[in-house]
Amino acid sequence: IALDPQLENILLSAVQAKGGAGGGLEPGLAEALLQQAAQVADQREQQGQVSVLMVPPPLRPLLSRFLKRSVPQLKVVSHSEIPDTKNIRVVAVIGGRSQ
């Protein structure tokens, strides 16, 4: 699972504005992110698939903490944690207009 590029940029800006402390998400954006993450993770779980959200390294700690309580089945990993030898298949995008 990946983040919509626009959402990714908003989150990166929020993290950088807070000096990496996080917590600077607009409440509406945070709620939408939670809802979409839960929806995608539930769909994947019903299909018997593991849910993994790939994010840029600066976002991993923030999103991991943020999503852990509400969507515990969703694992958050940074791009740098995935070996170059692994093939990645994006099956869903969180934050896109189509959701």
DOVEX-524594 format. One record per residue: residue number from 1; residue in one letter; x, y, z of N, C-alpha, C, CB in turn. Coordinates in nm, 2 decimals, padded with zeros to 4 digits, always signed. Glycine has a CB too. Layout:
BEGIN
resi->NUM&resn->A&n_east->X&n_north->Y&n_up->Z&ca_east->X&ca_north->Y&ca_up->Z&c_east->X&c_north->Y&c_up->Z&cb_east->X&cb_north->Y&cb_up->Z;
...
This chain:
BEGIN
resi->1&resn->I&n_east->+00.09&n_north->-00.12&n_up->+00.00&ca_east->+00.00&ca_north->+00.00&ca_up->+00.00&c_east->+00.09&c_north->+00.12&c_up->+00.00&cb_east->-00.10&cb_north->+00.00&cb_up->+00.12;
resi->2&resn->A&n_east->+00.05&n_north->+00.22&n_up->-00.08&ca_east->+00.14&ca_north->+00.34&ca_up->-00.09&c_east->+00.05&c_north->+00.46&c_up->-00.05&cb_east->+00.20&cb_north->+00.36&cb_up->-00.23;
resi->3&resn->L&n_east->+00.11&n_north->+00.57&n_up->-00.03&ca_east->+00.05&ca_north->+00.70&ca_up->+00.00&c_east->+00.04&c_north->+00.77&c_up->-00.14&cb_east->+00.12&cb_north->+00.79&cb_up->+00.10;
resi->4&resn->D&n_east->-00.07&n_north->+00.84&n_up->-00.16&ca_east->-00.09&ca_north->+00.93&ca_up->-00.27&c_east->+00.03&c_north->+01.03&c_up->-00.26&cb_east->-00.23&cb_north->+01.00&cb_up->-00.27;
resi->5&resn->P&n_east->+00.09&n_north->+01.06&n_up->-00.38&ca_east->+00.21&ca_north->+01.15&ca_up->-00.37&c_east->+00.18&c_north->+01.29&c_up->-00.31&cb_east->+00.26&cb_north->+01.18&cb_up->-00.51;
resi->6&resn->Q&n_east->+00.06&n_north->+01.34&n_up->-00.34&ca_east->+00.02&ca_north->+01.47&ca_up->-00.28&c_east->+00.01&c_north->+01.46&c_up->-00.13&cb_east->-00.12&cb_north->+01.52&cb_up->-00.34;
resi->7&resn->L&n_east->-00.06&n_north->+01.35&n_up->-00.08&ca_east->-00.07&ca_north->+01.33&ca_up->+00.07&c_east->+00.07&c_north->+01.31&c_up->+00.13&cb_east->-00.16&cb_north->+01.21&cb_up->+00.10;
resi->8&resn->E&n_east->+00.15&n_north->+01.24&n_up->+00.06&ca_east->+00.29&ca_north->+01.22&ca_up->+00.11&c_east->+00.36&c_north->+01.35&c_up->+00.13&cb_east->+00.37&cb_north->+01.13&cb_up->+00.01;
resi->9&resn->N&n_east->+00.35&n_north->+01.44&n_up->+00.03&ca_east->+00.41&ca_north->+01.57&ca_up->+00.04&c_east->+00.36&c_north->+01.65&c_up->+00.16&cb_east->+00.40&cb_north->+01.65&cb_up->-00.09;
resi->10&resn->I&n_east->+00.23&n_north->+01.65&n_up->+00.18&ca_east->+00.17&ca_north->+01.72&ca_up->+00.29&c_east->+00.22&c_north->+01.67&c_up->+00.42&cb_east->+00.01&cb_north->+01.71&cb_up->+00.28;
resi->11&resn->L&n_east->+00.23&n_north->+01.54&n_up->+00.43&ca_east->+00.28&ca_north->+01.48&ca_up->+00.56&c_east->+00.42&c_north->+01.51&c_up->+00.58&cb_east->+00.26&cb_north->+01.32&cb_up->+00.56;
resi->12&resn->L&n_east->+00.50&n_north->+01.50&n_up->+00.47&ca_east->+00.65&ca_north->+01.54&ca_up->+00.49&c_east->+00.66&c_north->+01.68&c_up->+00.53&cb_east->+00.72&cb_north->+01.51&cb_up->+00.36;
resi->13&resn->S&n_east->+00.58&n_north->+01.77&n_up->+00.48&ca_east->+00.59&ca_north->+01.91&ca_up->+00.51&c_east->+00.55&c_north->+01.93&c_up->+00.66&cb_east->+00.50&cb_north->+02.00&cb_up->+00.42;
resi->14&resn->A&n_east->+00.45&n_north->+01.86&n_up->+00.71&ca_east->+00.40&ca_north->+01.87&ca_up->+00.85&c_east->+00.51&c_north->+01.82&c_up->+00.94&cb_east->+00.28&cb_north->+01.79&cb_up->+00.87;
resi->15&resn->V&n_east->+00.58&n_north->+01.71&n_up->+00.90&ca_east->+00.69&ca_north->+01.65&ca_up->+00.99&c_east->+00.80&c_north->+01.75&c_up->+00.99&cb_east->+00.73&cb_north->+01.52&cb_up->+00.93;
resi->16&resn->Q&n_east->+00.84&n_north->+01.81&n_up->+00.88&ca_east->+00.95&ca_north->+01.90&ca_up->+00.87&c_east->+00.92&c_north->+02.03&c_up->+00.95&cb_east->+00.99&cb_north->+01.93&cb_up->+00.73;
resi->17&resn->A&n_east->+00.80&n_north->+02.08&n_up->+00.94&ca_east->+00.76&ca_north->+02.20&ca_up->+01.01&c_east->+00.76&c_north->+02.18&c_up->+01.16&cb_east->+00.61&cb_north->+02.24&cb_up->+00.97;
resi->18&resn->K&n_east->+00.74&n_north->+02.06&n_up->+01.21&ca_east->+00.74&ca_north->+02.03&ca_up->+01.35&c_east->+00.88&c_north->+01.99&c_up->+01.40&cb_east->+00.64&cb_north->+01.93&cb_up->+01.38;
resi->19&resn->G&n_east->+00.98&n_north->+02.00&n_up->+01.31&ca_east->+01.11&ca_north->+01.95&ca_up->+01.35&c_east->+01.12&c_north->+01.81&c_up->+01.37&cb_east->+01.16&cb_north->+02.03&cb_up->+01.47;
resi->20&resn->G&n_east->+01.03&n_north->+01.73&n_up->+01.30&ca_east->+01.04&ca_north->+01.58&ca_up->+01.32&c_east->+00.95&c_north->+01.53&c_up->+01.43&cb_east->+01.18&cb_north->+01.54&cb_up->+01.33;
resi->21&resn->A&n_east->+00.89&n_north->+01.62&n_up->+01.51&ca_east->+00.81&ca_north->+01.58&ca_up->+01.62&c_east->+00.67&c_north->+01.52&c_up->+01.58&cb_east->+00.79&cb_north->+01.69&cb_up->+01.72;
resi->22&resn->G&n_east->+00.63&n_north->+01.55&n_up->+01.46&ca_east->+00.50&ca_north->+01.50&ca_up->+01.42&c_east->+00.38&c_north->+01.57&c_up->+01.49&cb_east->+00.49&cb_north->+01.35&cb_up->+01.44;
resi->23&resn->G&n_east->+00.26&n_north->+01.52&n_up->+01.48&ca_east->+00.15&ca_north->+01.57&ca_up->+01.55&c_east->+00.09&c_north->+01.70&c_up->+01.49&cb_east->+00.19&cb_north->+01.60&cb_up->+01.69;
resi->24&resn->G&n_east->+00.15&n_north->+01.74&n_up->+01.37&ca_east->+00.10&ca_north->+01.86&ca_up->+01.31&c_east->+00.00&c_north->+01.84&c_up->+01.20&cb_east->+00.21&cb_north->+01.93&cb_up->+01.25;
resi->25&resn->L&n_east->-00.07&n_north->+01.73&n_up->+01.21&ca_east->-00.17&ca_north->+01.70&ca_up->+01.10&c_east->-00.30&c_north->+01.77&c_up->+01.13&cb_east->-00.20&cb_north->+01.55&cb_up->+01.10;
resi->26&resn->E&n_east->-00.36&n_north->+01.82&n_up->+01.03&ca_east->-00.50&ca_north->+01.88&ca_up->+01.04&c_east->-00.59&c_north->+01.77&c_up->+01.08&cb_east->-00.54&cb_north->+01.95&cb_up->+00.90;
resi->27&resn->P&n_east->-00.68&n_north->+01.79&n_up->+01.17&ca_east->-00.77&ca_north->+01.69&ca_up->+01.22&c_east->-00.85&c_north->+01.62&c_up->+01.11&cb_east->-00.87&cb_north->+01.74&cb_up->+01.32;
resi->28&resn->G&n_east->-00.90&n_north->+01.69&n_up->+01.01&ca_east->-00.98&ca_north->+01.63&ca_up->+00.90&c_east->-00.89&c_north->+01.54&c_up->+00.82&cb_east->-01.04&cb_north->+01.74&cb_up->+00.81;
resi->29&resn->L&n_east->-00.77&n_north->+01.58&n_up->+00.79&ca_east->-00.67&ca_north->+01.50&ca_up->+00.72&c_east->-00.64&c_north->+01.37&c_up->+00.79&cb_east->-00.55&cb_north->+01.58&cb_up->+00.68;
resi->30&resn->A&n_east->-00.61&n_north->+01.39&n_up->+00.92&ca_east->-00.58&ca_north->+01.27&ca_up->+01.01&c_east->-00.69&c_north->+01.17&c_up->+01.01&cb_east->-00.55&cb_north->+01.32&cb_up->+01.15;
resi->31&resn->E&n_east->-00.82&n_north->+01.22&n_up->+01.02&ca_east->-00.93&ca_north->+01.13&ca_up->+01.02&c_east->-00.95&c_north->+01.05&c_up->+00.89&cb_east->-01.06&cb_north->+01.21&cb_up->+01.05;
resi->32&resn->A&n_east->-00.93&n_north->+01.13&n_up->+00.78&ca_east->-00.94&ca_north->+01.07&ca_up->+00.64&c_east->-00.84&c_north->+00.96&c_up->+00.62&cb_east->-00.93&cb_north->+01.17&cb_up->+00.53;
resi->33&resn->L&n_east->-00.71&n_north->+00.99&n_up->+00.67&ca_east->-00.60&ca_north->+00.90&ca_up->+00.66&c_east->-00.64&c_north->+00.77&c_up->+00.74&cb_east->-00.47&cb_north->+00.96&cb_up->+00.71;
resi->34&resn->L&n_east->-00.69&n_north->+00.79&n_up->+00.86&ca_east->-00.72&ca_north->+00.67&ca_up->+00.94&c_east->-00.83&c_north->+00.59&c_up->+00.88&cb_east->-00.77&cb_north->+00.72&cb_up->+01.08;
resi->35&resn->Q&n_east->-00.93&n_north->+00.65&n_up->+00.83&ca_east->-01.05&ca_north->+00.58&ca_up->+00.77&c_east->-01.00&c_north->+00.50&c_up->+00.64&cb_east->-01.16&cb_north->+00.68&cb_up->+00.73;
resi->36&resn->Q&n_east->-00.92&n_north->+00.57&n_up->+00.56&ca_east->-00.88&ca_north->+00.50&ca_up->+00.44&c_east->-00.78&c_north->+00.38&c_up->+00.47&cb_east->-00.81&cb_north->+00.60&cb_up->+00.34;
resi->37&resn->A&n_east->-00.69&n_north->+00.40&n_up->+00.56&ca_east->-00.60&ca_north->+00.30&ca_up->+00.60&c_east->-00.68&c_north->+00.18&c_up->+00.66&cb_east->-00.50&cb_north->+00.35&cb_up->+00.71;
resi->38&resn->A&n_east->-00.77&n_north->+00.20&n_up->+00.74&ca_east->-00.85&ca_north->+00.10&ca_up->+00.80&c_east->-00.93&c_north->+00.02&c_up->+00.69&cb_east->-00.95&cb_north->+00.15&cb_up->+00.91;
resi->39&resn->Q&n_east->-00.99&n_north->+00.10&n_up->+00.60&ca_east->-01.07&ca_north->+00.04&ca_up->+00.49&c_east->-00.98&c_north->-00.06&c_up->+00.40&cb_east->-01.13&cb_north->+00.14&cb_up->+00.41;
resi->40&resn->V&n_east->-00.87&n_north->+00.00&n_up->+00.36&ca_east->-00.78&ca_north->-00.08&ca_up->+00.28&c_east->-00.72&c_north->-00.21&c_up->+00.35&cb_east->-00.66&cb_north->+00.00&cb_up->+00.23;
resi->41&resn->A&n_east->-00.68&n_north->-00.19&n_up->+00.48&ca_east->-00.63&ca_north->-00.30&ca_up->+00.56&c_east->-00.74&c_north->-00.41&c_up->+00.58&cb_east->-00.58&cb_north->-00.25&cb_up->+00.69;
resi->42&resn->D&n_east->-00.86&n_north->-00.37&n_up->+00.60&ca_east->-00.97&ca_north->-00.46&ca_up->+00.62&c_east->-01.00&c_north->-00.54&c_up->+00.49&cb_east->-01.10&cb_north->-00.39&cb_up->+00.66;
resi->43&resn->Q&n_east->-01.00&n_north->-00.47&n_up->+00.38&ca_east->-01.01&ca_north->-00.54&ca_up->+00.25&c_east->-00.90&c_north->-00.64&c_up->+00.22&cb_east->-01.02&cb_north->-00.43&cb_up->+00.13;
resi->44&resn->R&n_east->-00.78&n_north->-00.60&n_up->+00.25&ca_east->-00.67&ca_north->-00.69&ca_up->+00.23&c_east->-00.68&c_north->-00.81&c_up->+00.32&cb_east->-00.53&cb_north->-00.62&cb_up->+00.26;
resi->45&resn->E&n_east->-00.72&n_north->-00.79&n_up->+00.45&ca_east->-00.73&ca_north->-00.90&ca_up->+00.55&c_east->-00.84&c_north->-01.00&c_up->+00.50&cb_east->-00.77&cb_north->-00.84&cb_up->+00.69;
resi->46&resn->Q&n_east->-00.95&n_north->-00.95&n_up->+00.45&ca_east->-01.06&ca_north->-01.03&ca_up->+00.40&c_east->-01.01&c_north->-01.12&c_up->+00.29&cb_east->-01.18&cb_north->-00.95&cb_up->+00.36;
resi->47&resn->Q&n_east->-00.91&n_north->-01.07&n_up->+00.21&ca_east->-00.85&ca_north->-01.15&ca_up->+00.10&c_east->-00.74&c_north->-01.24&c_up->+00.15&cb_east->-00.80&cb_north->-01.05&cb_up->-00.01;
resi->48&resn->G&n_east->-00.72&n_north->-01.24&n_up->+00.28&ca_east->-00.61&ca_north->-01.32&ca_up->+00.33&c_east->-00.47&c_north->-01.27&c_up->+00.31&cb_east->-00.62&cb_north->-01.46&cb_up->+00.27;
resi->49&resn->Q&n_east->-00.46&n_north->-01.14&n_up->+00.28&ca_east->-00.33&ca_north->-01.07&ca_up->+00.25&c_east->-00.29&c_north->-00.99&c_up->+00.37&cb_east->-00.35&cb_north->-00.99&cb_up->+00.13;
resi->50&resn->V&n_east->-00.16&n_north->-00.98&n_up->+00.38&ca_east->-00.10&ca_north->-00.89&ca_up->+00.48&c_east->-00.10&c_north->-00.75&c_up->+00.43&cb_east->+00.05&cb_north->-00.94&cb_up->+00.52;
resi->51&resn->S&n_east->-00.12&n_north->-00.65&n_up->+00.52&ca_east->-00.12&ca_north->-00.51&ca_up->+00.48&c_east->+00.01&c_north->-00.44&c_up->+00.52&cb_east->-00.24&cb_north->-00.44&cb_up->+00.54;
resi->52&resn->V&n_east->+00.08&n_north->-00.39&n_up->+00.42&ca_east->+00.20&ca_north->-00.31&ca_up->+00.45&c_east->+00.19&c_north->-00.18&c_up->+00.38&cb_east->+00.33&cb_north->-00.40&cb_up->+00.40;
resi->53&resn->L&n_east->+00.21&n_north->-00.07&n_up->+00.46&ca_east->+00.21&ca_north->+00.06&ca_up->+00.41&c_east->+00.36&c_north->+00.11&c_up->+00.39&cb_east->+00.13&cb_north->+00.16&cb_up->+00.50;
resi->54&resn->M&n_east->+00.39&n_north->+00.14&n_up->+00.27&ca_east->+00.53&ca_north->+00.19&ca_up->+00.24&c_east->+00.53&c_north->+00.34&c_up->+00.24&cb_east->+00.58&cb_north->+00.14&cb_up->+00.10;
resi->55&resn->V&n_east->+00.62&n_north->+00.40&n_up->+00.32&ca_east->+00.63&ca_north->+00.54&ca_up->+00.33&c_east->+00.78&c_north->+00.59&c_up->+00.33&cb_east->+00.56&cb_north->+00.59&cb_up->+00.46;
resi->56&resn->P&n_east->+00.80&n_north->+00.72&n_up->+00.30&ca_east->+00.94&ca_north->+00.77&ca_up->+00.31&c_east->+00.99&c_north->+00.75&c_up->+00.45&cb_east->+00.95&cb_north->+00.91&cb_up->+00.26;
resi->57&resn->P&n_east->+01.12&n_north->+00.73&n_up->+00.47&ca_east->+01.18&ca_north->+00.72&ca_up->+00.60&c_east->+01.14&c_north->+00.82&c_up->+00.71&cb_east->+01.33&cb_north->+00.72&cb_up->+00.59;
resi->58&resn->P&n_east->+01.13&n_north->+00.95&n_up->+00.67&ca_east->+01.09&ca_north->+01.05&ca_up->+00.78&c_east->+00.95&c_north->+01.03&c_up->+00.83&cb_east->+01.11&cb_north->+01.19&cb_up->+00.72;
resi->59&resn->L&n_east->+00.87&n_north->+00.96&n_up->+00.75&ca_east->+00.73&ca_north->+00.95&ca_up->+00.79&c_east->+00.70&c_north->+00.82&c_up->+00.87&cb_east->+00.64&cb_north->+00.95&cb_up->+00.67;
resi->60&resn->R&n_east->+00.79&n_north->+00.73&n_up->+00.87&ca_east->+00.77&ca_north->+00.60&ca_up->+00.93&c_east->+00.74&c_north->+00.60&c_up->+01.08&cb_east->+00.89&cb_north->+00.51&cb_up->+00.91;
resi->61&resn->P&n_east->+00.82&n_north->+00.67&n_up->+01.16&ca_east->+00.79&ca_north->+00.67&ca_up->+01.30&c_east->+00.65&c_north->+00.74&c_up->+01.33&cb_east->+00.89&cb_north->+00.75&cb_up->+01.38;
resi->62&resn->L&n_east->+00.62&n_north->+00.85&n_up->+01.27&ca_east->+00.50&ca_north->+00.92&ca_up->+01.29&c_east->+00.38&c_north->+00.83&c_up->+01.25&cb_east->+00.49&cb_north->+01.05&cb_up->+01.21;
resi->63&resn->L&n_east->+00.38&n_north->+00.78&n_up->+01.13&ca_east->+00.26&ca_north->+00.70&ca_up->+01.08&c_east->+00.25&c_north->+00.57&c_up->+01.16&cb_east->+00.27&cb_north->+00.68&cb_up->+00.93;
resi->64&resn->S&n_east->+00.36&n_north->+00.51&n_up->+01.19&ca_east->+00.36&ca_north->+00.38&ca_up->+01.27&c_east->+00.28&c_north->+00.40&c_up->+01.40&cb_east->+00.50&cb_north->+00.33&cb_up->+01.29;
resi->65&resn->R&n_east->+00.32&n_north->+00.51&n_up->+01.47&ca_east->+00.26&ca_north->+00.54&ca_up->+01.60&c_east->+00.11&c_north->+00.58&c_up->+01.58&cb_east->+00.33&cb_north->+00.65&cb_up->+01.67;
resi->66&resn->F&n_east->+00.09&n_north->+00.66&n_up->+01.48&ca_east->-00.05&ca_north->+00.71&ca_up->+01.45&c_east->-00.15&c_north->+00.60&c_up->+01.42&cb_east->-00.04&cb_north->+00.82&cb_up->+01.34;
resi->67&resn->L&n_east->-00.10&n_north->+00.51&n_up->+01.34&ca_east->-00.19&ca_north->+00.40&ca_up->+01.29&c_east->-00.20&c_north->+00.28&c_up->+01.38&cb_east->-00.15&cb_north->+00.36&cb_up->+01.15;
resi->68&resn->K&n_east->-00.10&n_north->+00.26&n_up->+01.46&ca_east->-00.09&ca_north->+00.14&ca_up->+01.54&c_east->-00.22&c_north->+00.11&c_up->+01.62&cb_east->+00.03&cb_north->+00.14&cb_up->+01.63;
resi->69&resn->R&n_east->-00.27&n_north->+00.21&n_up->+01.69&ca_east->-00.38&ca_north->+00.19&ca_up->+01.78&c_east->-00.51&c_north->+00.16&c_up->+01.70&cb_east->-00.40&cb_north->+00.31&cb_up->+01.87;
resi->70&resn->S&n_east->-00.54&n_north->+00.23&n_up->+01.59&ca_east->-00.66&ca_north->+00.21&ca_up->+01.52&c_east->-00.66&c_north->+00.10&c_up->+01.41&cb_east->-00.70&cb_north->+00.34&cb_up->+01.46;
resi->71&resn->V&n_east->-00.54&n_north->+00.08&n_up->+01.36&ca_east->-00.53&ca_north->-00.02&ca_up->+01.25&c_east->-00.41&c_north->-00.11&c_up->+01.28&cb_east->-00.51&cb_north->+00.05&cb_up->+01.11;
resi->72&resn->P&n_east->-00.41&n_north->-00.19&n_up->+01.39&ca_east->-00.29&ca_north->-00.27&ca_up->+01.43&c_east->-00.25&c_north->-00.37&c_up->+01.32&cb_east->-00.32&cb_north->-00.34&cb_up->+01.56;
resi->73&resn->Q&n_east->-00.34&n_north->-00.41&n_up->+01.24&ca_east->-00.30&ca_north->-00.51&ca_up->+01.14&c_east->-00.21&c_north->-00.45&c_up->+01.02&cb_east->-00.42&cb_north->-00.58&cb_up->+01.08;
resi->74&resn->L&n_east->-00.21&n_north->-00.32&n_up->+01.01&ca_east->-00.13&ca_north->-00.25&ca_up->+00.91&c_east->+00.01&c_north->-00.22&c_up->+00.95&cb_east->-00.20&cb_north->-00.12&cb_up->+00.87;
resi->75&resn->K&n_east->+00.10&n_north->-00.29&n_up->+00.89&ca_east->+00.24&ca_north->-00.27&ca_up->+00.92&c_east->+00.30&c_north->-00.15&c_up->+00.84&cb_east->+00.33&cb_north->-00.39&cb_up->+00.89;
resi->76&resn->V&n_east->+00.37&n_north->-00.06&n_up->+00.90&ca_east->+00.43&ca_north->+00.05&ca_up->+00.83&c_east->+00.58&c_north->+00.03&c_up->+00.82&cb_east->+00.40&cb_north->+00.19&cb_up->+00.91;
resi->77&resn->V&n_east->+00.63&n_north->+00.04&n_up->+00.69&ca_east->+00.77&ca_north->+00.03&ca_up->+00.67&c_east->+00.82&c_north->+00.14&c_up->+00.58&cb_east->+00.81&cb_north->-00.11&cb_up->+00.60;
resi->78&resn->S&n_east->+00.94&n_north->+00.18&n_up->+00.59&ca_east->+01.00&ca_north->+00.28&ca_up->+00.51&c_east->+01.06&c_north->+00.22&c_up->+00.38&cb_east->+01.10&cb_north->+00.37&cb_up->+00.58;
resi->79&resn->H&n_east->+01.07&n_north->+00.30&n_up->+00.28&ca_east->+01.12&ca_north->+00.25&ca_up->+00.15&c_east->+01.26&c_north->+00.19&c_up->+00.18&cb_east->+01.13&cb_north->+00.36&cb_up->+00.05;
resi->80&resn->S&n_east->+01.34&n_north->+00.25&n_up->+00.27&ca_east->+01.48&ca_north->+00.21&ca_up->+00.29&c_east->+01.49&c_north->+00.08&c_up->+00.36&cb_east->+01.55&cb_north->+00.31&cb_up->+00.37;
resi->81&resn->E&n_east->+01.38&n_north->+00.03&n_up->+00.42&ca_east->+01.38&ca_north->-00.10&ca_up->+00.49&c_east->+01.35&c_north->-00.22&c_up->+00.39&cb_east->+01.28&cb_north->-00.10&cb_up->+00.60;
resi->82&resn->I&n_east->+01.32&n_north->-00.19&n_up->+00.27&ca_east->+01.29&ca_north->-00.30&ca_up->+00.17&c_east->+01.41&c_north->-00.32&c_up->+00.09&cb_east->+01.17&cb_north->-00.26&cb_up->+00.09;
resi->83&resn->P&n_east->+01.46&n_north->-00.45&n_up->+00.09&ca_east->+01.58&ca_north->-00.48&ca_up->+00.01&c_east->+01.56&c_north->-00.45&c_up->-00.14&cb_east->+01.62&cb_north->-00.62&cb_up->+00.03;
resi->84&resn->D&n_east->+01.66&n_north->-00.41&n_up->-00.21&ca_east->+01.65&ca_north->-00.39&ca_up->-00.35&c_east->+01.62&c_north->-00.51&c_up->-00.43&cb_east->+01.79&cb_north->-00.33&cb_up->-00.40;
resi->85&resn->T&n_east->+01.64&n_north->-00.63&n_up->-00.37&ca_east->+01.61&ca_north->-00.75&ca_up->-00.44&c_east->+01.47&c_north->-00.79&c_up->-00.44&cb_east->+01.70&cb_north->-00.86&cb_up->-00.38;
resi->86&resn->K&n_east->+01.39&n_north->-00.72&n_up->-00.36&ca_east->+01.24&ca_north->-00.75&ca_up->-00.35&c_east->+01.16&c_north->-00.68&c_up->-00.45&cb_east->+01.19&cb_north->-00.72&cb_up->-00.21;
resi->87&resn->N&n_east->+01.07&n_north->-00.75&n_up->-00.51&ca_east->+00.97&ca_north->-00.68&ca_up->-00.60&c_east->+00.86&c_north->-00.63&c_up->-00.52&cb_east->+00.92&cb_north->-00.78&cb_up->-00.71;
resi->88&resn->I&n_east->+00.82&n_north->-00.51&n_up->-00.55&ca_east->+00.71&ca_north->-00.44&ca_up->-00.48&c_east->+00.59&c_north->-00.43&c_up->-00.58&cb_east->+00.75&cb_north->-00.30&cb_up->-00.43;
resi->89&resn->R&n_east->+00.47&n_north->-00.46&n_up->-00.52&ca_east->+00.35&ca_north->-00.44&ca_up->-00.60&c_east->+00.25&c_north->-00.36&c_up->-00.52&cb_east->+00.28&cb_north->-00.58&cb_up->-00.64;
resi->90&resn->V&n_east->+00.22&n_north->-00.24&n_up->-00.57&ca_east->+00.13&ca_north->-00.15&ca_up->-00.50&c_east->-00.01&c_north->-00.20&c_up->-00.53&cb_east->+00.15&cb_north->+00.00&cb_up->-00.53;
resi->91&resn->V&n_east->-00.09&n_north->-00.23&n_up->-00.43&ca_east->-00.22&ca_north->-00.28&ca_up->-00.45&c_east->-00.33&c_north->-00.18&c_up->-00.41&cb_east->-00.25&cb_north->-00.41&cb_up->-00.37;
resi->92&resn->A&n_east->-00.29&n_north->-00.07&n_up->-00.35&ca_east->-00.38&ca_north->+00.03&ca_up->-00.31&c_east->-00.30&c_north->+00.16&c_up->-00.28&cb_east->-00.47&cb_north->-00.01&cb_up->-00.18;
resi->93&resn->V&n_east->-00.37&n_north->+00.27&n_up->-00.29&ca_east->-00.31&ca_north->+00.40&ca_up->-00.26&c_east->-00.40&c_north->+00.47&c_up->-00.17&cb_east->-00.29&cb_north->+00.49&cb_up->-00.39;
resi->94&resn->I&n_east->-00.35&n_north->+00.52&n_up->-00.06&ca_east->-00.42&ca_north->+00.59&ca_up->+00.04&c_east->-00.41&c_north->+00.74&c_up->+00.02&cb_east->-00.37&cb_north->+00.56&cb_up->+00.19;
resi->95&resn->G&n_east->-00.52&n_north->+00.81&n_up->+00.02&ca_east->-00.51&ca_north->+00.96&ca_up->+00.00&c_east->-00.55&c_north->+01.00&c_up->-00.14&cb_east->-00.38&cb_north->+01.01&cb_up->+00.03;
resi->96&resn->G&n_east->-00.57&n_north->+00.91&n_up->-00.23&ca_east->-00.61&ca_north->+00.94&ca_up->-00.36&c_east->-00.76&c_north->+00.99&c_up->-00.37&cb_east->-00.59&cb_north->+00.82&cb_up->-00.46;
resi->97&resn->R&n_east->-00.79&n_north->+01.06&n_up->-00.47&ca_east->-00.93&ca_north->+01.11&ca_up->-00.48&c_east->-01.03&c_north->+01.00&c_up->-00.51&cb_east->-00.94&cb_north->+01.22&cb_up->-00.59;
resi->98&resn->S&n_east->-00.99&n_north->+00.89&n_up->-00.56&ca_east->-01.08&ca_north->+00.78&ca_up->-00.60&c_east->-01.14&c_north->+00.70&c_up->-00.48&cb_east->-01.01&cb_north->+00.68&cb_up->-00.69;
resi->99&resn->Q&n_east->-01.08&n_north->+00.73&n_up->-00.36&ca_east->-01.13&ca_north->+00.65&ca_up->-00.25&c_east->-01.25&c_north->+00.71&c_up->-00.19&cb_east->-01.02&cb_north->+00.63&cb_up->-00.14;
